[in-house]
């Protein structure tokens, strides 16, 4: 990574290629959907399911489920952005991949509520301070280089208004499966080689975990607090993960 907050050029290059060659599959990896075989309606329904689950969780916590402005960090092809649009005045979708954003615009059915922007770094510089009510990110932080998830979380708290909420998904540690052991011990260059040469991915999808205590510490240092955590075991990725609700402290 070069300079404060710059995303690794390799990450940008990888996701630009994935977005150009097979964007829907890259967003939601399913071996049966590879090669452009995702049905668009089925793909967008996954986003609605995630947003419904998130809104139900927030409602149980007594937090808002309708918003003025929402940020979808790592929006990809826009499945969450479109699902959020009925519940917000504006949704800003931010992504590192130009081809992903182009596909999101092609699929956009929000009637102008969604706006898609290119991310230059994990600090969310295109988004002003204290300008959004909700940040939602799902299956994105895992693909940032080491330190990227922490930097992104600090950025979420910067752009949230006081009392605003971030809902984020982040892996914690690989499972004790054959592939999980590979994630634990194999060097990055070997994982990149195996994914492209053995599995035939258009570009690698690397994974980085962040322990729960680190998420809590970064949130607290940036002016927020974790108010709930849901542990998740994800056999498809061979990782254990967690979903967090983080609230920005009042000014």
C-alpha positions in Angstrom: 0.0 0.0 0.0 1.3 3.5 -0.8 0.5 6.6 1.2 -2.0 7.0 4.0 -5.1 5.0 3.3 -4.3 4.0 -0.3 -5.7 0.7 -1.2 -3.2 -1.8 -2.6 -2.8 -1.4 -6.3 -2.9 -5.2 -6.6 -6.3 -5.3 -4.8 -7.6 -2.6 -7.2 -6.3 -4.5 -10.2 -7.7 -7.9 -9.0 -11.2 -6.5 -8.4 -11.2 -4.5 -11.6 -10.5 -7.7 -13.5 -13.1 -9.7 -11.5 -15.7 -6.9 -12.2 -14.9 -7.0 -15.9 -15.0 -10.8 -16.3 -17.7 -12.1 -13.9 -19.0 -9.4 -11.6 -22.1 -11.1 -10.1 -20.2 -14.3 -9.3 -17.3 -12.4 -7.8 -19.7 -10.6 -5.5 -21.4 -13.9 -4.4 -19.2 -16.9 -5.2 -21.3 -20.0 -6.1 -19.7 -22.7 -8.3 -23.0 -23.2 -10.1 -23.2 -19.5 -11.1 -19.7 -19.1 -12.5 -19.3 -17.8 -16.0 -22.1 -15.3 -16.0 -24.8 -17.8 -14.9 -26.3 -15.7 -12.1 -29.9 -14.8 -12.8 -30.2 -11.1 -12.1 -33.4 -11.4 -10.2 -32.0 -14.1 -8.0 -28.9 -12.1 -7.4 -30.8 -8.9 -6.4 -33.0 -11.0 -4.1 -29.9 -11.9 -2.1 -29.4 -8.2 -1.4 -33.0 -7.8 -0.2 -32.6 -10.8 2.1 -29.5 -9.2 3.7 -31.1 -5.8 4.1 -34.3 -7.4 5.6 -32.1 -9.3 8.1 -30.2 -6.1 8.9 -33.3 -4.0 9.5 -34.8 -6.7 11.7 -31.6 -6.8 13.8 -31.6 -3.0 14.1 -35.3 -3.0 15.1 -34.6 -5.5 17.9 -31.9 -3.1 19.1 -34.2 -0.1 19.0 -32.2 1.6 16.2 -33.6 3.3 13.1 -34.6 1.2 10.1 -35.3 4.2 7.7 -32.6 6.7 6.8 -31.8 9.9 5.0 -28.5 8.9 3.5 -26.9 5.4 3.5 -23.4 4.3 2.5 -22.9 0.8 0.9 -19.2 0.3 1.2 -17.8 -2.1 -1.4 -21.1 -2.0 -3.3 -20.0 -4.2 -6.1 -22.8 -4.7 -8.6 -25.2 -2.9 -6.3 -27.3 -5.7 -4.8 -27.4 -4.1 -1.3 -27.6 -0.5 -2.7 -30.8 -1.3 -4.5 -32.2 -3.2 -1.5 -31.5 -0.2 0.7 -33.1 2.3 -1.7 -36.7 1.9 -0.6 -35.6 2.7 3.0 -33.5 5.8 2.3 -33.6 9.1 0.5 -30.2 8.4 -1.0 -27.8 5.5 -1.2 -24.2 6.1 -2.0 -22.5 3.0 -3.3 -18.7 3.0 -3.1 -16.4 0.5 -4.7 -12.7 0.1 -5.9 -13.7 -1.5 -9.2 -14.8 0.6 -12.1 -16.3 -2.3 -14.0 -18.3 -3.3 -10.8 -19.7 0.2 -10.7 -20.6 0.1 -14.4 -22.5 -3.1 -13.8 -24.3 -1.6 -10.7 -25.4 1.3 -12.8 -26.7 -1.0 -15.5 -28.7 -3.0 -13.0 -30.0 0.0 -11.0 -33.7 0.1 -10.6 -33.8 2.6 -7.7 -35.3 5.5 -9.7 -32.4 7.7 -9.1 -31.9 7.0 -5.3 -28.6 5.2 -5.8 -25.4 7.1 -6.6 -22.2 5.0 -7.4 -18.7 6.4 -6.7 -15.2 5.1 -7.2 -13.2 4.5 -4.0 -9.6 5.7 -4.0 -8.8 4.4 -0.5 -10.2 2.8 2.6 -10.6 6.2 4.3 -13.7 7.0 2.2 -12.5 10.3 1.0 -15.3 10.9 -1.5 -17.8 10.9 1.4 -17.9 14.1 3.7 -17.7 14.0 7.4 -20.9 13.3 9.4 -23.0 13.0 6.2 -24.6 9.5 6.5 -27.0 7.8 8.9 -26.1 4.2 8.1 -23.0 2.4 6.7 -23.6 -1.2 5.6 -20.9 -3.5 4.3 -21.1 -7.2 3.8 -18.4 -9.6 2.6 -16.1 -6.7 1.7 -13.7 -6.0 4.6 -12.3 -9.5 4.3 -10.8 -8.6 0.9 -8.9 -5.6 2.0 -5.1 -5.8 2.7 -3.9 -6.1 6.3 -4.9 -3.0 8.2 -7.5 -2.1 5.6 -10.6 -3.2 7.6 -9.5 -1.2 10.6 -8.9 1.9 8.4 -12.3 1.4 6.8 -14.0 1.2 10.2 -12.4 4.4 11.3 -13.7 5.9 8.0 -17.2 4.7 8.7 -17.2 6.5 12.0 -15.9 9.7 10.4 -18.7 9.8 7.8 -21.5 8.8 10.2 -23.6 11.5 11.9 -23.7 11.4 15.7 -25.9 8.5 16.6 -25.4 6.9 13.2 -24.9 3.2 12.8 -22.4 1.0 11.0 -23.3 -2.7 10.3 -20.3 -4.6 9.2 -19.3 -8.2 8.4 -15.7 -9.2 9.1 -13.9 -12.6 9.3 -12.1 -13.5 12.5 -10.1 -16.7 11.9 -9.9 -19.6 9.4 -11.8 -22.8 10.2 -9.9 -26.0 10.9 -10.8 -27.4 7.5 -8.3 -28.3 4.7 -8.8 -25.0 3.0 -8.9 -23.2 6.3 -5.5 -24.6 7.2 -4.2 -23.3 3.8 -5.5 -19.8 4.8 -3.7 -20.1 8.1 -0.2 -21.2 6.8 0.1 -20.5 3.1 1.9 -17.4 2.0 -0.1 -14.9 0.0 1.8 -15.6 -3.3 0.9 -19.3 -3.0 -2.8 -18.5 -2.4 -2.8 -16.2 -5.4 -1.3 -18.9 -7.6 -3.6 -21.6 -6.4 -6.8 -19.5 -6.9 -5.8 -18.5 -10.5 -4.0 -21.6 -11.7 -5.8 -24.4 -9.9 -9.2 -23.0 -9.3 -9.3 -20.9 -12.4 -10.4 -17.6 -10.8 -10.1 -14.6 -13.1 -8.1 -12.9 -10.3 -7.4 -13.9 -6.7 -9.8 -13.1 -3.8 -7.6 -12.9 -0.8 -9.0 -13.0 2.8 -7.9 -11.1 5.9 -9.3 -11.6 9.4 -9.7 -9.2 12.3 -10.2 -10.3 15.9 -13.3 -9.0 17.7 -11.2 -7.2 20.3 -9.5 -5.3 17.5 -12.8 -4.2 16.0 -13.9 -3.0 19.4 -10.7 -1.1 20.0 -10.7 0.6 16.6 -14.4 1.6 17.0 -13.7 3.1 20.5 -10.7 5.0 19.3 -12.7 6.5 16.4 -15.6 7.6 18.6 -18.0 4.7 18.4 -19.0 1.6 20.3 -20.0 -1.9 19.4 -23.5 -2.5 20.7 -24.1 -6.0 19.4 -22.2 -8.9 17.7 -23.4 -12.0 15.9 -20.9 -14.8 15.4 -21.1 -16.5 12.0 -19.5 -19.8 10.8 -19.1 -19.8 7.0 -18.2 -23.2 5.6 -18.2 -21.9 2.0 -15.3 -19.5 2.8 -13.7 -21.7 5.4 -13.7 -18.8 7.9 -15.4 -17.9 11.1 -16.7 -14.4 11.0 -18.7 -11.8 13.0 -21.3 -9.2 12.2 -21.2 -6.0 14.3 -23.5 -3.1 15.0 -21.4 0.0 15.8 -23.0 3.2 16.9 -21.2 6.6 16.7 -21.2 8.5 20.0 -23.2 11.7 20.2 -21.1 14.8 19.8 
